[in-house]
Amino acid sequence: MNLRTVLLAGAAITGLSQAAAAQETLHFINCGSDDAAEAAVQAEHVAAWQAENPGFEVNMEYVPWGQCQEKAITLASAGAPAAMAYLGSRALPQLAEAGLIRPVDLSEEEAASYEPSVLSTVQFDGNTWGVPRAFSTRGLFYNKDLFAEAGLDMPDGPQTWDDMMTASKAITEKTGARGLGIAAASFDNTMHQFLSWFYANGGEVIDADGNVVFDSPEAVETFQFYADMVPYVQDGPIAYERGKLEPLFADGQIAMMQQSFGFRARTGDVNYGVTWIPTGPSGEGHSTLLISDSLAVFEGSGVEDAAMSLAKFLTATERQAEFDDIGGWTPVRDTETTRALPEKDPNWTYFLGSVADGGPEPQVVDYTAMQDVMNEAIQGVLLDEMTPEEAAAEVQDELEDLID
């Protein structure tokens, strides 16, 4: 029995059946472009769901990232929500707090198919608010030729912050390049990059009880790492977001930068290597920032059950694995496809092996305000306007206010 039949059979009055029949269109907002490789795969999977649920027609609308989340939120706030949206998981706390989205009920089997760290990217206030759809981790890309020119003996790349400092100093002094590219513009990837270093140093922003625990030796050490690297990063780091660093790496102007697995296609002719995010003095193991996009089901569309069915269908293990593989995403689940990736490209080892110990984007309702607080502290340290201790304390105070 398909979903449409179940809904009609469960209707208590004729009016409900008529309403269900009139609500056959399922509006699905997608952040991104329909030209992306994974879009074609998703279209095939949506068509398969429609074949099993012929009473519904899925209207997929692609909206550029800059306007997508705003459109989904605006429609929902106006009482005309899309049935479902693919968006950044950072938006989930705001939507949940406003009562605009439906919590996701995962079975024990479904929940166990994800690393807890992956689920943490879509959880807030004791509930799961989205189904993980796209996922990325970070590694360190480094220019092997610049390392050789600087006389560095690091065949596997830098593994610690001390290695980073040694390599950055040698490259800056002995080649025409700078050691490290740091994003410090007022963009989300400035905070993202910092959090990868912070998590690699054993840091935590918000603990399991919801308390802000940012102001810590780990935070001070991470800010100090930024301050110490200033002589060896690109000139004027405040002007750079991650996208502007990529051409510098491809042109051999910086020797190292953080990026996700997909950056491999944008490195130009650089003879590059990849390794873990190097471990800080207080860190253990291998960690990274975990960023996810997810499928969120909106309340008030009239087709919530159908939308949840579609979300679960699209993210079923093998279909999700195909979506990840085509899109070049870090897989959200452990599957045969996932386990085979390092055989296809050994660099996958660094992006998969750090998932278990990785940390999420902190889940707060006002994400933009948190991002601004973090970025201002990072910029303050790089411009020598704040000490690492002052920056850590400032972020702590501001985040406590946001949580309250």
TORKOL-123464 format. One record per residue (C-alpha): x, y, z. Coordinates in steps of 0.1 Angstrom, whole numbers, padded with zeros to 4 digits, always signed. Layout:
XYZ;...
//
This chain:
+0000+0000+0000;+0015+0033-0010;+0016+0065+0011;-0013+0081-0007;-0036+0051+0000;-0026+0052+0037;-0035+0089+0040;-0068+0085+0023;-0077+0054+0042;-0069+0072+0075;-0091+0102+0068;-0120+0104+0092;-0143+0125+0071;-0149+0131+0034;-0136+0167+0037;-0102+0154+0048;-0100+0131+0017;-0109+0160-0005;-0082+0182+0011;-0056+0155+0007;-0065+0152-0030;-0061+0189-0034;-0027+0189-0018;-0010+0166-0042;+0019+0189-0051;+0050+0186-0028;+0071+0218-0031;+0108+0209-0025;+0132+0238-0023;+0169+0229-0030;+0197+0252-0021;+0222+0252-0049;+0221+0246-0087;+0203+0220-0108;+0235+0218-0129;+0253+0200-0101;+0262+0164-0108;+0242+0152-0077;+0211+0170-0089;+0206+0145-0117;+0209+0116-0093;+0184+0132-0069;+0160+0137-0098;+0161+0100-0105;+0155+0091-0069;+0126+0116-0066;+0110+0100-0097;+0113+0066-0081;+0095+0078-0050;+0068+0094-0072;+0064+0060-0089;+0057+0044-0056;+0034+0073-0045;+0015+0083-0077;-0009+0107-0058;+0019+0132-0053;+0039+0153-0077;+0072+0167-0065;+0079+0203-0076;+0117+0207-0072;+0128+0244-0071;+0165+0252-0071;+0175+0285-0055;+0211+0299-0052;+0226+0295-0017;+0226+0332-0011;+0188+0335-0013;+0177+0299-0007;+0174+0297+0031;+0159+0331+0033;+0132+0321+0008;+0124+0289+0027;+0121+0308+0060;+0101+0336+0045;+0076+0313+0030;+0072+0293+0062;+0069+0325+0083;+0042+0338+0060;+0021+0306+0064;+0028+0292+0029;+0057+0268+0036;+0074+0245+0012;+0069+0209+0021;+0106+0203+0024;+0139+0221+0019;+0175+0211+0014;+0195+0237+0033;+0224+0242+0056;+0219+0224+0090;+0230+0257+0107;+0195+0270+0100;+0178+0242+0119;+0179+0257+0154;+0162+0289+0142;+0135+0270+0123;+0129+0247+0152;+0128+0275+0178;+0101+0292+0157;+0081+0260+0153;+0084+0260+0116;+0098+0225+0110;+0089+0190+0122;+0113+0169+0143;+0126+0137+0126;+0118+0104+0143;+0147+0081+0136;+0144+0044+0144;+0172+0028+0164;+0185+0012+0132;+0184+0046+0113;+0202+0064+0141;+0228+0037+0144;+0237+0041+0107;+0252+0075+0114;+0282+0084+0134;+0269+0103+0165;+0291+0132+0155;+0272+0134+0122;+0238+0134+0139;+0250+0161+0163;+0250+0185+0133;+0212+0182+0130;+0203+0180+0167;+0191+0208+0189;+0173+0210+0222;+0170+0172+0226;+0155+0166+0191;+0167+0157+0156;+0154+0184+0132;+0168+0173+0098;+0180+0143+0079;+0217+0146+0070;+0220+0150+0032;+0254+0164+0023;+0284+0163+0046;+0320+0177+0045;+0351+0174+0066;+0384+0192+0063;+0420+0182+0056;+0452+0201+0050;+0465+0206+0015;+0502+0213+0011;+0525+0221-0018;+0552+0194-0020;+0574+0213-0043;+0575+0244-0019;+0583+0220+0010;+0612+0206-0010;+0624+0240-0020;+0624+0251+0016;+0645+0220+0025;+0617+0205+0047;+0618+0168+0055;+0581+0161+0060;+0571+0133+0036;+0536+0130+0051;+0531+0168+0055;+0529+0186+0089;+0513+0166+0116;+0514+0191+0145;+0512+0228+0151;+0549+0228+0157;+0554+0212+0123;+0531+0239+0109;+0552+0267+0124;+0585+0251+0113;+0572+0246+0077;+0556+0281+0074;+0587+0299+0087;+0610+0280+0063;+0588+0284+0033;+0583+0321+0039;+0620+0327+0044;+0634+0304+0017;+0608+0306-0012;+0587+0333-0028;+0556+0319-0011;+0539+0323+0023;+0535+0293+0045;+0497+0292+0052;+0465+0307+0039;+0442+0319+0066;+0406+0330+0059;+0397+0360+0081;+0371+0380+0061;+0336+0384+0075;+0324+0351+0061;+0312+0319+0076;+0343+0300+0064;+0364+0322+0087;+0347+0307+0117;+0347+0273+0101;+0384+0273+0095;+0391+0284+0131;+0369+0257+0145;+0388+0230+0126;+0420+0242+0143;+0402+0245+0176;+0387+0210+0175;+0421+0197+0164;+0434+0211+0197;+0407+0193+0218;+0384+0223+0222;+0347+0224+0227;+0322+0253+0222;+0290+0240+0238;+0290+0209+0260;+0265+0181+0261;+0245+0200+0288;+0241+0231+0266;+0267+0251+0285;+0291+0274+0267;+0326+0262+0275;+0346+0280+0249;+0369+0301+0272;+0395+0274+0278;+0432+0268+0275;+0424+0251+0242;+0408+0283+0229;+0437+0305+0241;+0462+0282+0224;+0442+0283+0191;+0441+0321+0191;+0478+0322+0200;+0485+0299+0170;+0468+0324+0148;+0488+0353+0163;+0521+0334+0159;+0513+0326+0122;+0507+0362+0112;+0543+0367+0097;+0539+0336+0076;+0503+0340+0061;+0492+0359+0030;+0493+0397+0033;+0461+0412+0046;+0443+0380+0058;+0412+0401+0068;+0405+0406+0030;+0404+0368+0023;+0376+0343+0025;+0383+0307+0016;+0374+0311-0021;+0400+0338-0025;+0427+0316-0010;+0422+0289-0036;+0438+0308-0065;+0468+0316-0042;+0473+0279-0036;+0469+0270-0072;+0495+0297-0082;+0520+0286-0056;+0517+0318-0035;+0507+0299-0003;+0520+0265+0006;+0492+0252+0028;+0454+0256+0033;+0425+0238+0048;+0399+0225+0024;+0374+0197+0018;+0380+0167-0004;+0364+0184-0035;+0392+0210-0036;+0414+0184-0054;+0397+0195-0087;+0407+0231-0082;+0444+0229-0073;+0457+0236-0108;+0491+0221-0116;+0503+0221-0080;+0521+0189-0069;+0501+0187-0037;+0497+0163-0008;+0469+0160+0017;+0470+0152+0054;+0449+0155+0086;+0443+0189+0102;+0475+0190+0123;+0470+0184+0160;+0474+0212+0185;+0493+0210+0218;+0462+0200+0237;+0447+0178+0210;+0445+0140+0207;+0438+0119+0177;+0425+0135+0145;+0396+0160+0145;+0379+0184+0121;+0349+0206+0118;+0319+0187+0106;+0295+0206+0083;+0263+0192+0070;+0233+0201+0049;+0201+0184+0056;+0165+0179+0045;+0140+0197+0067;+0103+0190+0067;+0081+0222+0073;+0050+0223+0094;+0018+0236+0078;+0022+0224+0042;-0005+0198+0046;+0017+0171+0032;+0041+0167+0061;+0039+0129+0062;+0046+0127+0025;+0075+0150+0028;+0090+0130+0056;+0085+0098+0036;+0104+0115+0007;+0132+0127+0030;+0137+0091+0044;+0135+0076+0009;+0162+0099-0006;+0185+0093+0023;+0181+0056+0025;+0216+0041+0027;+0223+0030-0009;+0206+0060-0025;+0225+0084-0001;+0258+0066-0009;+0252+0072-0046;+0243+0109-0040;+0275+0113-0019;+0297+0095-0045;+0285+0117-0074;+0287+0149-0054;+0321+0142-0040;+0308+0146-0004;+0322+0130+0026;+0298+0100+0031;+0273+0104+0059;+0271+0066+0066;+0295+0037+0068;+0287+0016+0037;+0306-0007+0013;+0309+0023-0010;+0323+0044+0018;+0348+0017+0028;+0360+0014-0008;+0368+0051-0012;+0404+0050+0001;+0412+0023-0024;+0400+0047-0052;+0419+0076-0037;+0441+0072-0006;+0434+0109+0003;+0400+0099+0014;+0416+0084+0045;+0421+0119+0060;+0386+0130+0054;+0369+0099+0067;+0392+0091+0096;+0385+0123+0114;+0347+0120+0114;+0344+0101+0147;+0363+0128+0167;+0351+0158+0147;+0330+0186+0161;+0299+0203+0147;+0289+0238+0139;+0277+0250+0173;+0239+0247+0174;+0225+0281+0184;+0193+0299+0173;+0210+0331+0161;+0238+0315+0139;+0247+0348+0122;+0253+0365+0156;+0275+0337+0167;+0295+0338+0134;+0300+0376+0138;+0313+0372+0174;+0338+0345+0164;+0349+0364+0133;+0355+0396+0152;+0376+0378+0178;+0397+0361+0150;+0402+0394+0133;+0411+0412+0165;+0438+0387+0173;+0452+0388+0137;+0453+0426+0138;+0469+0426+0173;+0439+0444+0187;+0431+0417+0212;+0452+0392+0231;+0443+0355+0228;+0430+0356+0264;+0408+0386+0256;+0395+0370+0225;+0385+0337+0242;+0368+0356+0271;+0349+0379+0247;+0336+0349+0226;+0325+0332+0259;+0306+0362+0271;+0289+0369+0238;+0279+0332+0233;+0265+0330+0268;+0243+0360+0260;+0232+0343+0228;+0223+0311+0245;+0204+0330+0272;
//
